[in-house]
Structures are given as structure tokens and as C-alpha cells.
Amino acid sequence: MIETLMGLPGRVSALLGRLTETRASNLDRLDAAVTSRAPAGTALSNLVWTDAIAAKLGAMHVETPPTALPAPWILPSGVTYAGSETITAISGIFSGAYYRSGAGSLRMLAFKGITGIRVTVDGVVAISVTSLYESNHYAIWGALSDGNVLSADTPLPFKTSLLIETIDVSGTVPGRLYHVIVGT
């Protein structure tokens, strides 16, 4: 504590040394009345903030769909999923596993037992990955919490459609797709 107090005069001196006459003059003008800065007539509007104006601004909130998704990450063994399960087709090419028309949001997406995944958001391919290890459990979107539970995370919006396609070349055991998708 004493070391800090002993260094204080030097620090104050350094600060005062940086305070030039121009900076001091600018600081003195900070307390000027708001009316002295610009005439009210030059403002875009002289409206008074009201609940109605706040509601209109709140309604203007626009969610922009993603054009890219993060690469799949490997989940720990024994993970459980807080979402719906879809059994994927066994196919050597991308085949549809899930499709939703209309607006909504993806809250969680994970999979196992497949070797490739492609997610198309509003007609734009946001991720396309192949050569994944079929034995691993992967996630693209979601929150790992409560130990080993993958659950919904921040909404990932889509405006017109969401298409999830998978590749499963195993030939015997279908893969699994886990998802939480909310429509509007």
C-alpha cells in the first residue's frame, strides 16, 4: 500500500504534464449549455420521446440470417441432447434430413453417425462439411451446459427456409440429427 502512495506524486505530475493549454481549453467548454451547440431547428426532428416512438423503433429490429456457420466441433462422449431427434437416410450423397419453409430460428444442431452435413439458410449454403468421423458426436450450434447436455443457445434466424442435408455412407446404421428449431 505504501509503495502505491509513494508513486502517486510522479503519476500526478505525468498527467499534468500531458494537459496542454489546448486540452485545458477544450475541457473548459464541456459544461456549455446544450442550446449553445446547435439550433434545435437543425435537428432532424423535434419529437419528444414517447412509448409509441419506442414501440416503432423496437418493431424495426431486424435479424440477419447467417451466411456462414462455425465448423462442427466434437462433443464429449456421453453427451445428451435437449432437442428433437431425426433419423437420417443412409446415402453416399447429400440427402434431405430436415426442411422448414418460412421464418424461424435454429437454436441447437448436433449429429452423430454421419460423415457429412450441409446447412442451407434462406437459399445460401452456410456450411458444407464432408469427411467427418462417423463415430464422433458433433455440434454446429448450441450450448453445452449442466455437464454433458447440449441445449438451445442464441437464436440463429432464417427468413424463408432452413434445409439440413446429411451424408451417411455406413450402409447399415442410420445417423442421428438433433435439433431445436423454432418457427414464427
CORUR-V394427 format. One record per residue. N is the residue number from 1. SS is DSSP state (helix for helix, strand for strand, loop for the rest). PSI is psi in whole degrees, 0 to 359 (* if undefined). NEAR is the number of other C-alpha atoms within 10 Angstrom. Layout:
# CORUR-V394427
n=N ss=SS psi=PSI near=NEAR
n=N ss=SS psi=PSI near=NEAR
This chain:
# CORUR-V394427
n=1 ss=loop psi=317 near=5
n=2 ss=helix psi=327 near=6
n=3 ss=helix psi=321 near=7
n=4 ss=helix psi=316 near=8
n=5 ss=helix psi=325 near=8
n=6 ss=helix psi=329 near=10
n=7 ss=helix psi=351 near=10
n=8 ss=helix psi=315 near=11
n=9 ss=helix psi=322 near=10
n=10 ss=helix psi=321 near=10
n=11 ss=helix psi=319 near=11
n=12 ss=helix psi=319 near=10
n=13 ss=helix psi=319 near=10
n=14 ss=helix psi=318 near=11
n=15 ss=helix psi=314 near=9
n=16 ss=helix psi=328 near=10
n=17 ss=helix psi=332 near=9
n=18 ss=helix psi=348 near=9
n=19 ss=loop psi=96 near=12
n=20 ss=loop psi=172 near=10
n=21 ss=helix psi=321 near=9
n=22 ss=helix psi=315 near=9
n=23 ss=helix psi=319 near=10
n=24 ss=helix psi=320 near=10
n=25 ss=helix psi=318 near=11
n=26 ss=helix psi=321 near=11
n=27 ss=helix psi=323 near=11
n=28 ss=helix psi=333 near=10
n=29 ss=helix psi=354 near=9
n=30 ss=helix psi=335 near=9
n=31 ss=helix psi=12 near=8
n=32 ss=loop psi=147 near=9
n=33 ss=loop psi=146 near=8
n=34 ss=helix psi=323 near=10
n=35 ss=helix psi=341 near=8
n=36 ss=helix psi=352 near=8
n=37 ss=loop psi=315 near=8
n=38 ss=loop psi=142 near=9
n=39 ss=loop psi=142 near=9
n=40 ss=helix psi=330 near=12
n=41 ss=helix psi=343 near=8
n=42 ss=helix psi=354 near=8
n=43 ss=loop psi=156 near=9
n=44 ss=loop psi=327 near=7
n=45 ss=loop psi=149 near=8
n=46 ss=loop psi=28 near=9
n=47 ss=loop psi=152 near=8
n=48 ss=loop psi=136 near=7
n=49 ss=loop psi=125 near=8
n=50 ss=loop psi=168 near=8
n=51 ss=helix psi=325 near=9
n=52 ss=helix psi=318 near=9
n=53 ss=helix psi=319 near=12
n=54 ss=helix psi=319 near=10
n=55 ss=helix psi=319 near=10
n=56 ss=helix psi=318 near=10
n=57 ss=helix psi=322 near=10
n=58 ss=helix psi=325 near=10
n=59 ss=helix psi=343 near=9
n=60 ss=loop psi=355 near=8
n=61 ss=loop psi=124 near=8
n=62 ss=loop psi=126 near=8
n=63 ss=loop psi=130 near=12
n=64 ss=loop psi=123 near=10
n=65 ss=loop psi=149 near=16
n=66 ss=loop psi=154 near=15
n=67 ss=loop psi=354 near=13
n=68 ss=loop psi=146 near=14
n=69 ss=loop psi=157 near=16
n=70 ss=loop psi=156 near=10
n=71 ss=loop psi=149 near=13
n=72 ss=loop psi=142 near=18
n=73 ss=strand psi=151 near=13
n=74 ss=strand psi=132 near=15
n=75 ss=loop psi=156 near=19
n=76 ss=loop psi=157 near=14
n=77 ss=loop psi=149 near=9
n=78 ss=loop psi=9 near=10
n=79 ss=loop psi=146 near=12
n=80 ss=strand psi=159 near=15
n=81 ss=strand psi=132 near=21
n=82 ss=loop psi=72 near=14
n=83 ss=loop psi=182 near=18
n=84 ss=strand psi=152 near=12
n=85 ss=strand psi=134 near=14
n=86 ss=strand psi=130 near=15
n=87 ss=strand psi=130 near=15
n=88 ss=loop psi=157 near=23
n=89 ss=loop psi=148 near=22
n=90 ss=loop psi=114 near=19
n=91 ss=strand psi=144 near=15
n=92 ss=strand psi=357 near=14
n=93 ss=strand psi=165 near=13
n=94 ss=strand psi=129 near=18
n=95 ss=strand psi=149 near=17
n=96 ss=strand psi=127 near=16
n=97 ss=strand psi=330 near=18
n=98 ss=strand psi=138 near=16
n=99 ss=strand psi=137 near=13
n=100 ss=strand psi=127 near=16
n=101 ss=strand psi=141 near=13
n=102 ss=loop psi=183 near=13
n=103 ss=loop psi=156 near=15
n=104 ss=strand psi=198 near=19
n=105 ss=strand psi=143 near=20
n=106 ss=strand psi=127 near=21
n=107 ss=strand psi=334 near=20
n=108 ss=strand psi=139 near=26
n=109 ss=strand psi=121 near=25
n=110 ss=strand psi=166 near=24
n=111 ss=strand psi=162 near=28
n=112 ss=strand psi=157 near=22
n=113 ss=loop psi=18 near=23
n=114 ss=loop psi=159 near=29
n=115 ss=loop psi=355 near=21
n=116 ss=strand psi=151 near=21
n=117 ss=strand psi=143 near=24
n=118 ss=strand psi=128 near=20
n=119 ss=strand psi=124 near=23
n=120 ss=strand psi=122 near=21
n=121 ss=strand psi=119 near=25
n=122 ss=loop psi=41 near=20
n=123 ss=loop psi=0 near=14
n=124 ss=strand psi=127 near=15
n=125 ss=strand psi=114 near=17
n=126 ss=strand psi=335 near=16
n=127 ss=strand psi=142 near=18
n=128 ss=strand psi=113 near=17
n=129 ss=strand psi=135 near=14
n=130 ss=loop psi=179 near=13
n=131 ss=loop psi=35 near=10
n=132 ss=loop psi=155 near=18
n=133 ss=loop psi=122 near=14
n=134 ss=loop psi=333 near=17
n=135 ss=loop psi=344 near=11
n=136 ss=loop psi=156 near=16
n=137 ss=strand psi=132 near=21
n=138 ss=strand psi=158 near=23
n=139 ss=strand psi=148 near=22
n=140 ss=strand psi=326 near=18
n=141 ss=strand psi=137 near=25
n=142 ss=loop psi=176 near=23
n=143 ss=strand psi=126 near=17
n=144 ss=strand psi=115 near=18
n=145 ss=strand psi=175 near=10
n=146 ss=loop psi=48 near=8
n=147 ss=loop psi=261 near=10
n=148 ss=loop psi=43 near=15
n=149 ss=strand psi=121 near=17
n=150 ss=strand psi=121 near=24
n=151 ss=strand psi=181 near=22
n=152 ss=loop psi=146 near=21
n=153 ss=loop psi=197 near=15
n=154 ss=loop psi=135 near=12
n=155 ss=loop psi=135 near=17
n=156 ss=strand psi=104 near=20
n=157 ss=strand psi=152 near=23
n=158 ss=strand psi=147 near=23
n=159 ss=loop psi=321 near=18
n=160 ss=loop psi=328 near=14
n=161 ss=strand psi=158 near=18
n=162 ss=strand psi=125 near=24
n=163 ss=strand psi=126 near=18
n=164 ss=strand psi=122 near=21
n=165 ss=strand psi=149 near=20
n=166 ss=strand psi=159 near=29
n=167 ss=strand psi=130 near=27
n=168 ss=strand psi=102 near=26
n=169 ss=loop psi=10 near=19
n=170 ss=loop psi=324 near=15
n=171 ss=loop psi=349 near=10
n=172 ss=loop psi=311 near=8
n=173 ss=loop psi=120 near=14
n=174 ss=loop psi=151 near=19
n=175 ss=loop psi=178 near=22
n=176 ss=strand psi=137 near=20
n=177 ss=strand psi=128 near=25
n=178 ss=strand psi=132 near=22
n=179 ss=strand psi=154 near=25
n=180 ss=strand psi=114 near=21
n=181 ss=strand psi=127 near=19
n=182 ss=strand psi=129 near=15
n=183 ss=strand psi=160 near=13
n=184 ss=loop psi=* near=7
